[in-house]
Amino acid sequence: MKLRKLAPAIVAVALPVALLAWTISASRLPPADFTFNNFTEIKTVDPALVSGQPEGRVINALFEGLVRLSPDERLPVTGGPDQWPGVAERWELSEDGRTYTFYLRKEACWSNGDPLTAEDYHYSMRRFLSPLTAAEYAKQGWYLKNGKKYNSGGTYLEPGDAVEVELNLEPGQTNTCIGKLIEGKLLRKDPVTMPEDQEERDKVTQKFYVEVDGRERCFVAANPNQGDTVPEGAEACRVVTLDFDEVGIRVIDDHTLVTELDNPTPFWLQLLGFYPLFPVHRGCVEEFGAPAWTRPENIVSNGPFRIEFRRPRDRIRLVKNEKYWNKENIRLNTIDAVAVENETTSLNMYMLGDVDWIEQPPNNLLRELIESDPPRDDFNPAPQLAIYMYKLNVARGALADKRVRLALSLSLDREEIIRTAVRGPQKPAHSLVPPGVVGYTSPHMPTPDAERARQLMADAGFPGGSGFQNLTILYNTNDSHEAIAELMRKQWQEELGINVTLRNMAWAAYQDKLRLTEYDVGRQGWIADYNDANTFLDLFVSDNENNQTNWANDRYDELIKQAESEPNPQRRNEILQEAEAIVLDEMPIIPLYYYYSRNMVKPHVRGFYNNSQDFHPLHAIWIDHESGGLNEYMRGAPR
């Protein structure tokens, strides 16, 4: 079916400079089978070092975990017609629900032809959990027995623990090699008091006394080659950790891997199908080091595609991996993931036929798309398990005061933000966990009330905004994010009398600012990694790398931990509801709205499904120019 015309005033304008440059660049290349706009220049393709969906789309195509999630329901695939199971062809679960035994398919291999073995997953989990890696999603490995203890370095070590001391790298070793390991038993460690100043914190060293071959030795994390001072009587090392043999993952043989969890975790298989826990090729990582191992000319991967080339601020081209075990079922030979942040340029590319899928048309056209009569065959929004929110850095001045944080939330008119800036079917958020989580109902946060907000500001010492600090809103470069931030600034200035400035940054730099908590108010979208309230609530545990607010609450941490081991589903939900009530009362975040997907997908694209995560694995997509348009997103039917 031919696409109807859309917004001639937009489409017919002179080509923006970005589109012109992209068109010239694209004209020099043979066209890809499938092209989509990934909206931004991705940070990296290292599975351990990212938490964004743009990176996830590419990594999910390059690598493959023990488990694959289905493109429609996002549940683990166990096999069957037209299904894409992962590297584990089957698995068994113990009666107590804590131990999984995975049996890997023998035909699986890396893109360079090396066999893929259980040891690759063991090594990759070790690298993922290593405190030296500083993985953003490290907490996903804490469900493993002793995963948290290993990941936390020496923090939770106790006398008698089996430990390993990783020595500093020898000359010529790359930064991603594992240093020589010394195994021993921890005798004791010196207590440390961490100063508040970050610069002083970085200078603090802790002594670990380890029995090695019957002799006591003292180690500190220090590198003399980088100017670190080593206390007298101590030996320098990279890190002291729990012996990794104590972590709940072990290799039985080349094709059998066992994971042992602290508690039954119903979403463990979904986590294993999520890209942070995908394997990496040890030889490649250690030969080239970071970030060089991820370059197209170096990278070795095990997924359905591999990188042919990457052009900064333009595109990543993926090509079918001819070494992939299931290559016969991969129907695309080439894919282009382009990086265009301007929504109007993106839409122009879509209407001109240069891309097959865009995730987000301009907000000012959403109403026309939604109300199109007859319904469009390439646009079908659907609710997601996702929330658009702003994080508050509670270590920044007046933001440490809960009354101020609540006032900022109460003074926002979310209906106006959605109507004016978002212009889609989104619903105002009244909780952290979106509707749609199976068996869970969220408590509600206080209803917006500008008068109460002004009183709270006065109670906090800022009547009419007098004396309040200048507040900066940080967001990643994007037309929609800018429109929302502009309206928030307007509402806060009008309702509370405070000064607000805006700051937009490129994706990678913006993520770094959030991670380092170098911001006042920072935009954040969060899409469920699995269908459970924990995927949202776990974010704000004090030691979660993705917390990024400097907010901590002992009772909240205790409840989330308690929920992990609660076998009764009803009681578990009650515990999580109590935890969510705490975060909504303390307000380290400002929920704005629940997401709806807004994909525009050409009718000839098949294998693209609406789902609660709005995640669309590239390996499932194929092109059918013969069948005509489809006014549905169940596009995987007849081949």
C-alpha positions as CSV (number, residue, x, y, z in Angstrom):
1,M,0.0,0.0,0.0
2,K,1.3,3.4,-0.9
3,L,2.1,5.7,2.0
4,R,-0.2,8.7,2.4
5,K,1.3,12.1,2.3
6,L,2.2,13.6,5.7
7,A,2.6,17.2,6.7
8,P,3.6,18.7,3.3
9,A,4.8,21.9,5.1
10,I,7.4,19.7,6.8
11,V,8.3,17.3,4.1
12,A,8.5,19.8,1.3
13,V,10.9,22.2,3.0
14,A,14.4,22.6,1.7
15,L,16.6,19.7,2.8
16,P,18.3,20.6,6.1
17,V,22.0,20.7,6.0
18,A,22.3,17.5,8.1
19,L,20.0,15.6,5.7
20,L,21.9,16.9,2.6
21,A,25.2,15.8,4.1
22,W,23.8,12.4,5.0
23,T,22.3,12.0,1.5
24,I,25.7,12.7,-0.1
25,S,27.4,10.3,2.2
26,A,24.8,7.6,1.6
27,S,24.9,8.0,-2.2
28,R,28.5,6.7,-2.2
29,L,27.5,3.4,-0.6
30,P,25.5,0.5,-1.9
31,P,22.2,0.6,0.0
32,A,21.6,-1.6,3.0
33,D,18.8,-4.1,3.1
34,F,17.4,-2.3,6.1
35,T,18.2,1.2,7.5
36,F,17.0,2.7,10.7
37,N,17.7,5.9,12.6
38,N,19.4,5.1,15.9
39,F,19.1,8.8,16.8
40,T,22.5,9.3,18.3
41,E,26.2,8.5,18.1
42,I,26.5,5.5,20.5
43,K,29.0,5.5,23.3
44,T,30.5,2.0,22.7
45,V,29.7,-1.5,21.7
46,D,31.2,-3.0,24.8
47,P,28.3,-4.8,26.5
48,A,29.6,-4.1,30.0
49,L,30.0,-0.4,29.7
50,V,26.6,0.9,28.6
51,S,23.0,1.2,29.7
52,G,21.3,3.0,26.8
53,Q,18.9,1.6,24.2
54,P,20.8,3.0,21.1
55,E,23.8,1.0,22.2
56,G,21.7,-2.0,23.1
57,R,20.2,-2.3,19.6
58,V,23.6,-2.6,18.1
59,I,25.1,-4.8,20.8
60,N,22.1,-7.2,20.6
61,A,22.9,-7.7,16.9
62,L,26.6,-8.2,17.4
63,F,26.6,-10.5,20.4
64,E,24.4,-13.4,21.7
65,G,23.8,-14.5,25.3
66,L,22.9,-17.8,26.7
67,V,19.3,-16.9,26.2
68,R,17.5,-14.9,23.4
69,L,14.3,-13.0,24.2
70,S,11.4,-13.3,21.7
71,P,10.8,-10.2,19.5
72,D,7.1,-10.0,20.5
73,E,6.6,-10.9,24.2
74,R,10.3,-10.4,25.2
75,L,10.4,-13.8,27.0
76,P,13.1,-16.4,26.8
77,V,12.9,-18.5,23.6
78,T,13.3,-22.2,24.0
79,G,13.1,-23.2,20.4
80,G,10.5,-24.0,17.8
81,P,9.6,-22.9,14.2
82,D,10.8,-19.4,13.3
83,Q,12.3,-18.9,16.8
84,W,15.8,-17.7,17.6
85,P,17.0,-19.4,20.8
86,G,20.3,-18.3,22.2
87,V,23.6,-20.1,22.6
88,A,22.1,-22.4,25.3
89,E,20.0,-25.0,23.4
90,R,18.4,-26.0,26.7
91,W,18.7,-25.6,30.5
92,E,17.6,-27.2,33.7
93,L,16.5,-25.6,37.0
94,S,17.0,-27.1,40.4
95,E,14.0,-27.8,42.7
96,D,15.0,-24.9,45.0
97,G,14.9,-22.5,42.0
98,R,18.4,-21.3,42.5
99,T,20.6,-23.3,40.2
100,Y,20.5,-23.3,36.4
101,T,22.5,-25.7,34.3
102,F,22.9,-24.5,30.7
103,Y,23.8,-26.8,27.8
104,L,25.5,-24.8,25.0
105,R,25.1,-25.7,21.4
106,K,28.3,-27.2,19.9
107,E,28.0,-25.4,16.6
108,A,28.2,-21.9,18.1
109,C,31.5,-20.0,17.4
110,W,33.0,-16.6,17.2
111,S,33.1,-14.5,14.1
112,N,36.8,-15.4,13.7
113,G,36.0,-19.1,13.8
114,D,37.1,-19.8,17.3
115,P,34.7,-22.2,19.2
116,L,32.3,-20.6,21.7
117,T,32.6,-22.4,25.0
118,A,31.3,-22.1,28.6
119,E,34.6,-20.6,29.5
120,D,33.8,-17.6,27.4
121,Y,30.7,-16.9,29.5
122,H,32.6,-17.5,32.7
123,Y,35.3,-15.1,31.7
124,S,32.8,-12.5,30.5
125,M,30.9,-12.6,33.8
126,R,34.2,-12.2,35.7
127,R,35.1,-9.2,33.6
128,F,31.5,-7.8,34.0
129,L,31.6,-8.1,37.8
130,S,35.2,-7.0,38.2
131,P,35.3,-3.7,40.2
132,L,38.0,-2.6,37.7
133,T,35.4,-2.7,34.9
134,A,32.9,-0.4,36.7
135,A,30.0,-1.8,34.7
136,E,26.9,0.4,34.8
137,Y,24.6,-2.7,35.1
138,A,26.9,-4.6,37.5
139,K,24.0,-5.1,39.9
140,Q,22.4,-7.5,37.5
141,G,25.2,-9.9,38.4
142,W,24.5,-9.6,42.1
143,Y,21.8,-12.2,41.9
144,L,24.6,-14.7,41.6
145,K,25.9,-16.2,44.8
146,N,28.6,-13.8,46.1
147,G,28.2,-11.6,43.0
148,K,27.9,-8.5,45.0
149,K,30.7,-9.4,47.3
150,Y,33.1,-9.9,44.4
151,N,31.9,-6.8,42.5
152,S,32.4,-4.6,45.6
153,G,36.2,-5.3,45.8
154,G,37.3,-5.3,49.4
155,T,34.3,-3.5,50.9
156,Y,32.5,-6.6,52.2
157,L,35.5,-8.9,52.7
158,E,35.8,-10.6,56.1
159,P,38.6,-12.4,57.9
160,G,38.7,-16.0,56.7
161,D,37.4,-15.2,53.2
162,A,39.2,-16.8,50.2
163,V,40.6,-13.9,48.3
164,E,42.6,-13.2,45.1
165,V,45.0,-10.3,44.7
166,E,45.3,-9.0,41.2
167,L,48.8,-7.5,40.6
168,N,49.5,-4.5,38.5
169,L,50.0,-5.2,34.8
170,E,53.4,-6.0,33.4
171,P,55.0,-3.8,30.7
172,G,53.4,-4.6,27.3
173,Q,50.0,-5.8,28.7
174,T,46.9,-4.0,27.6
175,N,44.6,-2.3,30.1
176,T,42.0,-5.0,29.8
177,C,44.3,-7.9,30.7
178,I,43.8,-9.7,34.0
179,G,47.0,-9.2,36.0
180,K,48.8,-12.0,37.7
181,L,46.6,-13.5,40.5
182,I,47.8,-14.4,44.0
183,E,45.3,-16.6,45.9
184,G,45.1,-16.6,49.7
185,K,43.0,-16.1,52.8
186,L,42.2,-12.7,54.3
187,L,43.5,-12.4,57.8
188,R,42.3,-8.8,58.4
189,K,42.0,-5.4,56.8
190,D,42.6,-1.9,58.2
191,P,39.4,0.1,58.8
192,V,39.2,3.3,56.7
193,T,37.2,6.5,57.1
194,M,36.3,8.0,53.8
195,P,36.6,11.9,53.8
196,E,33.7,13.8,52.2
197,D,36.0,15.5,49.6
198,Q,36.2,13.4,46.5
199,E,39.8,14.4,45.8
200,E,40.8,13.3,49.3
201,R,38.8,10.1,48.9
202,D,40.8,9.1,45.9
203,K,44.0,9.3,48.0
204,V,42.7,6.8,50.6
205,T,44.4,3.4,50.6
206,Q,43.3,0.4,52.6
207,K,45.6,-2.3,53.7
208,F,44.7,-6.0,53.3
209,Y,46.6,-8.6,55.2
210,V,46.5,-11.9,53.3
211,E,47.9,-15.3,54.2
212,V,49.7,-16.6,51.1
213,D,51.4,-20.0,51.3
214,G,51.5,-19.8,55.1
215,R,53.0,-16.3,55.2
216,E,51.3,-13.0,55.9
217,R,51.6,-10.3,53.2
218,C,50.1,-6.8,53.1
219,F,48.6,-5.4,49.9
220,V,47.2,-2.0,48.9
221,A,45.6,-0.9,45.7
222,A,48.2,1.4,44.2
223,N,50.2,1.7,41.0
224,P,53.7,3.2,41.5
225,N,54.1,3.6,37.7
226,Q,51.3,6.2,37.9
227,G,52.8,8.0,40.8
228,D,50.9,6.3,43.6
229,T,52.6,6.0,47.0
230,V,52.9,2.5,48.5
231,P,53.0,2.5,52.3
232,E,56.1,0.9,53.9
233,G,55.8,-2.8,54.3
234,A,52.9,-3.1,51.8
235,E,52.9,-4.5,48.2
236,A,51.1,-2.7,45.4
237,C,48.2,-4.4,43.5
238,R,45.3,-3.5,41.3
239,V,42.6,-4.8,43.5
240,V,41.9,-7.3,46.3
241,T,38.6,-9.2,45.8
242,L,36.8,-12.3,46.9
243,D,38.2,-15.3,45.0
244,F,36.1,-15.6,41.9
245,D,35.8,-19.3,42.4
246,E,33.4,-18.4,45.3
247,V,31.0,-16.7,42.8
248,G,28.0,-18.7,41.6
249,I,29.1,-19.5,38.1
250,R,31.2,-22.4,37.1
251,V,32.3,-24.4,34.0
252,I,31.5,-28.1,34.0
253,D,32.9,-28.7,30.5
254,D,33.2,-26.8,27.2
255,H,29.5,-26.9,26.7
256,T,28.0,-26.9,30.2
257,L,27.7,-23.9,32.5
258,V,26.1,-23.6,35.9
259,T,24.8,-20.5,37.6
260,E,23.9,-20.5,41.3
261,L,21.8,-17.7,42.6
262,D,21.4,-16.4,46.2
263,N,17.6,-16.6,45.9
264,P,15.1,-17.8,43.4
265,T,15.0,-15.1,40.8
266,P,12.1,-15.4,38.3
267,F,13.6,-13.0,35.9
268,W,17.1,-14.4,35.8
269,L,16.6,-15.9,32.3
270,Q,15.4,-12.5,31.0
271,L,18.6,-10.9,32.4
272,L,20.7,-13.5,30.6
273,G,18.9,-12.4,27.4
274,F,19.8,-8.7,28.1
275,Y,22.9,-7.4,26.4
276,P,25.0,-6.5,29.5
277,L,25.4,-10.2,30.2
278,F,26.4,-11.1,26.7
279,P,29.9,-12.7,26.2
280,V,33.0,-11.0,24.8
281,H,36.0,-12.7,23.2
282,R,38.8,-12.8,25.7
283,G,41.6,-13.0,23.1
284,C,40.3,-9.9,21.3
285,V,39.7,-7.9,24.5
286,E,43.2,-8.6,25.9
287,E,45.1,-8.3,22.7
288,F,43.8,-4.8,21.7
289,G,42.8,-3.4,25.1
290,A,40.0,-0.8,25.6
291,P,38.6,0.8,23.7
292,A,40.6,-0.5,20.7
293,W,39.1,-4.0,20.9
294,T,35.7,-2.6,19.8
295,R,36.9,-1.0,16.6
296,P,35.5,-2.6,13.5
297,E,38.9,-3.9,12.3
298,N,39.5,-5.6,15.6
299,I,36.2,-6.7,17.2
300,V,35.3,-10.4,17.4
301,S,31.6,-11.1,18.1
302,N,29.3,-14.1,18.3
303,G,25.9,-12.7,17.2
304,P,24.0,-12.7,13.9
305,F,25.8,-9.7,12.6
306,R,29.2,-8.1,12.7
307,I,30.4,-4.5,12.1
308,E,31.7,-3.8,8.6
309,F,32.5,-0.1,9.3
310,R,31.6,2.8,11.6
311,R,31.5,6.4,10.5
312,P,31.3,8.9,13.3
313,R,28.2,11.1,13.2
314,D,26.9,9.1,10.2
315,R,26.3,5.4,10.5
316,I,27.3,1.9,11.6
317,R,27.0,-0.7,8.9
318,L,26.3,-4.3,10.1
319,V,26.6,-7.3,7.8
320,K,25.5,-10.9,8.4
321,N,27.9,-12.9,10.4
322,E,28.7,-15.9,8.2
323,K,30.0,-17.8,11.2
324,Y,26.8,-17.4,13.2
325,W,25.3,-20.8,14.1
326,N,21.8,-19.8,12.9
327,K,22.8,-17.7,9.9
328,E,20.2,-19.6,7.6
329,N,17.4,-17.8,9.5
330,I,18.9,-14.4,9.3
331,R,17.3,-12.7,6.3
332,L,19.0,-9.4,6.2
333,N,22.5,-9.2,4.7
334,T,23.2,-5.6,5.6
335,I,21.8,-3.1,8.1
336,D,22.6,0.6,8.5
337,A,22.1,2.2,11.9
338,V,22.3,6.0,11.2
339,A,22.8,8.7,13.9
340,V,20.5,11.6,13.2
341,E,19.3,13.5,16.3
342,N,17.1,16.1,14.6
343,E,13.6,14.7,14.4
344,T,12.6,16.7,11.4
345,T,15.6,15.5,9.4
346,S,14.8,12.0,10.6
347,L,11.2,12.3,9.3
348,N,12.4,13.7,6.0
349,M,14.7,10.7,5.6
350,Y,11.8,8.4,6.3
351,M,9.4,10.0,3.9
352,L,12.1,10.1,1.2
353,G,12.6,6.3,1.6
354,D,16.2,6.6,2.9
355,V,15.3,4.9,6.2
356,D,12.8,2.1,7.0
357,W,12.2,2.8,10.7
358,I,12.3,5.9,12.9
359,E,11.6,5.7,16.5
360,Q,10.3,9.2,17.1
361,P,8.6,11.5,14.6
362,P,8.4,15.2,15.6
363,N,6.0,15.9,18.4
364,N,4.1,18.5,16.5
365,L,3.0,15.8,14.0
366,L,2.0,13.2,16.5
367,R,-1.7,14.3,16.8
368,E,-2.0,14.2,13.0
369,L,-0.5,10.7,12.9
370,I,-2.7,9.4,15.8
371,E,-5.9,10.8,14.4
372,S,-5.3,9.9,10.7
373,D,-8.4,8.6,9.0
374,P,-8.2,6.0,7.8
375,P,-5.4,4.8,10.2
376,R,-1.9,4.9,8.8
377,D,-0.3,1.6,7.9
378,D,3.1,2.7,9.2
379,F,2.2,4.1,12.7
380,N,0.8,2.3,15.6
381,P,1.6,3.7,19.1
382,A,1.4,1.4,22.1
383,P,2.0,1.7,25.9
384,Q,5.3,0.7,27.2
385,L,6.8,-0.3,30.5
386,A,8.8,2.8,30.6
387,I,8.9,6.2,32.4
388,Y,10.1,9.6,31.5
389,M,11.5,11.3,34.6
390,Y,14.0,13.8,35.9
391,K,16.6,12.8,38.5
392,L,17.5,15.3,41.2
393,N,21.0,15.5,42.6
394,V,20.3,15.6,46.3
395,A,23.9,16.6,47.1
396,R,23.4,20.0,45.3
397,G,22.5,22.8,47.6
398,A,18.8,23.2,48.3
399,L,18.0,20.0,46.5
400,A,19.1,18.2,49.7
401,D,15.9,19.4,51.3
402,K,13.0,17.0,50.6
403,R,10.5,19.9,50.8
404,V,12.3,21.6,47.8
405,R,12.2,18.4,45.8
406,L,8.6,17.8,46.5
407,A,7.8,21.5,45.6
408,L,9.5,21.0,42.2
409,S,7.3,18.0,41.5
410,L,4.1,19.5,42.8
411,S,4.5,22.7,40.7
412,L,4.7,20.9,37.3
413,D,1.6,20.7,35.2
414,R,2.2,17.3,33.5
415,E,-1.0,17.6,31.4
416,E,0.3,20.8,29.8
417,I,3.7,19.2,29.2
418,I,2.1,16.3,27.4
419,R,-0.3,18.5,25.5
420,T,2.2,21.2,24.5
421,A,5.6,19.6,24.4
422,V,5.1,15.9,24.0
423,R,1.8,15.9,22.0
424,G,1.3,12.2,22.1
425,P,-0.9,9.6,23.8
426,Q,1.4,9.6,26.9
427,K,-0.2,9.6,30.4
428,P,1.0,11.7,33.3
429,A,3.0,9.7,35.7
430,H,1.9,9.3,39.3
431,S,4.4,6.7,40.3
432,L,7.9,5.3,39.5
433,V,6.7,1.9,38.3
434,P,4.5,2.3,35.2
435,P,1.1,0.4,34.9
436,G,1.4,-2.9,33.2
437,V,3.7,-4.8,35.5
438,V,2.1,-8.2,36.1
439,G,0.5,-8.5,39.5
440,Y,1.8,-5.1,40.8
441,T,-0.1,-1.9,41.6
442,S,1.9,1.3,42.5
443,P,1.2,3.7,45.3
444,H,0.5,7.2,44.1
445,M,2.7,10.2,44.7
446,P,1.1,13.5,45.8
447,T,-1.2,15.2,43.3
448,P,0.3,18.3,41.6
449,D,-0.6,21.4,43.7
450,A,1.2,24.7,42.9
451,E,-0.1,26.5,46.0
452,R,1.3,23.7,48.3
453,A,4.5,23.8,46.3
454,R,4.9,27.5,47.0
455,Q,4.3,27.0,50.7
456,L,6.9,24.2,50.8
457,M,9.4,26.5,49.2
458,A,8.6,29.2,51.8
459,D,9.0,26.6,54.6
460,A,12.4,25.7,53.2
461,G,13.5,29.3,53.4
462,F,12.8,30.4,49.8
463,P,9.6,32.4,49.8
464,G,8.7,33.3,46.2
465,G,12.0,31.8,45.1
466,S,14.0,34.4,47.0
467,G,17.5,33.2,47.7
468,F,17.1,30.0,45.7
469,Q,20.1,28.8,43.7
470,N,20.1,28.9,39.9
471,L,18.9,25.5,38.8
472,T,20.3,23.8,35.6
473,I,18.3,21.2,33.7
474,L,20.5,18.7,31.9
475,Y,19.2,16.7,28.9
476,N,20.7,14.9,25.9
477,T,20.4,16.7,22.5
478,N,16.9,16.1,21.1
479,D,14.1,18.3,20.0
480,S,11.5,16.6,22.3
481,H,13.7,16.8,25.3
482,E,14.4,20.4,24.7
483,A,10.7,21.3,24.4
484,I,10.0,19.5,27.6
485,A,12.9,21.2,29.5
486,E,11.8,24.6,28.2
487,L,8.3,24.1,29.5
488,M,9.6,22.9,32.9
489,R,11.7,26.0,33.1
490,K,8.7,28.2,32.3
491,Q,6.5,26.5,34.9
492,W,9.1,26.6,37.6
493,Q,9.8,30.2,37.0
494,E,6.2,31.2,36.9
495,E,5.0,29.0,39.9
496,L,8.0,29.1,42.2
497,G,9.9,32.3,41.1
498,I,13.2,30.4,40.6
499,N,15.9,30.9,37.9
500,V,16.4,27.9,35.7
501,T,18.8,27.4,32.8
502,L,19.0,24.6,30.2
503,R,22.0,22.6,29.2
504,N,21.9,20.0,26.4
505,M,24.8,17.6,25.6
506,A,25.6,14.9,23.2
507,W,24.5,11.4,24.3
508,A,27.8,10.1,25.6
509,A,28.8,13.3,27.4
510,Y,25.3,13.6,29.0
511,Q,25.5,10.0,30.3
512,D,28.9,10.7,31.8
513,K,27.5,13.8,33.6
514,L,24.7,11.7,35.1
515,R,27.1,8.9,36.1
516,L,29.5,11.4,37.8
517,T,26.5,13.3,39.3
518,E,27.7,16.5,37.8
519,Y,24.3,18.0,37.4
520,D,21.3,19.6,39.2
521,V,18.3,18.2,37.5
522,G,18.9,15.5,34.8
523,R,16.5,13.9,32.2
524,Q,16.2,10.2,32.4
525,G,14.1,7.7,30.5
526,W,14.0,4.1,31.9
527,I,12.6,1.1,30.0
528,A,11.9,-2.1,31.8
529,D,14.7,-4.7,31.4
530,Y,12.2,-7.3,32.4
531,N,8.5,-7.4,33.5
532,D,8.8,-6.9,37.2
533,A,8.6,-3.8,39.5
534,N,12.1,-4.5,40.6
535,T,13.6,-3.3,37.3
536,F,12.5,0.2,38.3
537,L,12.8,0.1,42.1
538,D,16.2,-1.5,42.1
539,L,17.6,1.6,40.4
540,F,17.5,3.7,43.6
541,V,19.2,1.3,45.9
542,S,22.1,3.3,47.3
543,D,24.9,1.2,45.7
544,N,23.3,0.8,42.3
545,E,25.5,2.4,39.6
546,N,22.4,3.7,37.9
547,N,21.1,5.5,40.9
548,Q,23.1,8.7,40.1
549,T,21.1,10.9,42.5
550,N,23.3,10.7,45.7
551,W,20.1,9.7,47.4
552,A,20.2,6.8,49.9
553,N,17.7,5.4,52.3
554,D,18.6,2.5,54.6
555,R,15.0,1.3,54.9
556,Y,14.5,1.4,51.2
557,D,17.7,-0.7,50.7
558,E,16.5,-3.1,53.3
559,L,13.1,-3.6,51.6
560,I,14.6,-4.2,48.2
561,K,16.9,-6.8,49.7
562,Q,14.0,-8.4,51.6
563,A,11.9,-8.6,48.4
564,E,14.8,-10.5,46.7
565,S,14.3,-13.5,49.0
566,E,10.6,-13.3,49.6
567,P,9.0,-16.5,47.9
568,N,5.3,-15.4,48.3
569,P,4.4,-13.2,45.3
570,Q,1.7,-11.2,47.1
571,R,4.0,-10.5,50.1
572,R,6.8,-9.6,47.7
573,N,4.6,-7.0,46.0
574,E,3.6,-5.5,49.3
575,I,7.3,-5.1,50.2
576,L,8.0,-3.5,46.9
577,Q,5.0,-1.2,47.3
578,E,6.4,0.0,50.6
579,A,9.7,0.7,49.0
580,E,8.1,2.6,46.2
581,A,6.2,4.7,48.7
582,I,9.5,5.7,50.2
583,V,11.0,6.9,47.0
584,L,7.9,8.8,46.1
585,D,7.9,10.5,49.5
586,E,11.6,11.3,49.4
587,M,11.4,12.5,45.8
588,P,15.0,12.0,44.4
589,I,13.2,11.8,41.1
590,I,10.3,13.7,39.3
591,P,8.2,11.3,37.3
592,L,6.7,13.1,34.3
593,Y,4.9,10.6,32.1
594,Y,4.6,7.0,31.0
595,Y,5.9,6.3,27.5
596,Y,4.0,5.2,24.5
597,S,6.0,3.8,21.6
598,R,6.0,6.1,18.5
599,N,7.6,4.0,15.8
600,M,7.1,4.7,12.1
601,V,7.9,1.5,10.2
602,K,7.6,1.0,6.5
603,P,4.9,-1.6,5.6
604,H,7.5,-3.8,3.9
605,V,9.3,-4.4,7.2
606,R,8.4,-7.7,8.8
607,G,9.3,-9.2,12.2
608,F,8.8,-5.9,13.9
609,Y,6.4,-6.2,16.9
610,N,5.0,-3.8,19.5
611,N,6.1,-4.9,22.9
612,S,6.3,-3.6,26.4
613,Q,10.0,-2.7,26.1
614,D,9.8,-1.1,22.7
615,F,12.9,-3.2,21.8
616,H,13.1,-4.6,18.3
617,P,15.9,-7.1,17.7
618,L,17.4,-6.7,14.3
619,H,18.0,-10.4,13.8
620,A,14.2,-11.0,13.7
621,I,13.6,-8.3,11.0
622,W,13.2,-9.1,7.3
623,I,11.9,-7.3,4.2
624,D,8.8,-8.3,2.1
625,H,8.0,-5.9,-0.8
626,E,5.4,-8.3,-2.2
627,S,2.7,-8.5,0.5
628,G,1.7,-4.9,0.6
629,G,0.9,-2.8,3.6
630,L,0.0,-4.1,7.0
631,N,-2.0,-2.1,9.5
632,E,-0.6,-4.2,12.4
633,Y,2.7,-4.7,14.1
634,M,2.5,-8.5,14.2
635,R,4.6,-8.6,11.1
636,G,6.3,-12.0,11.5
637,A,3.5,-13.9,9.8
638,P,3.8,-16.0,6.6
639,R,7.2,-16.2,5.0
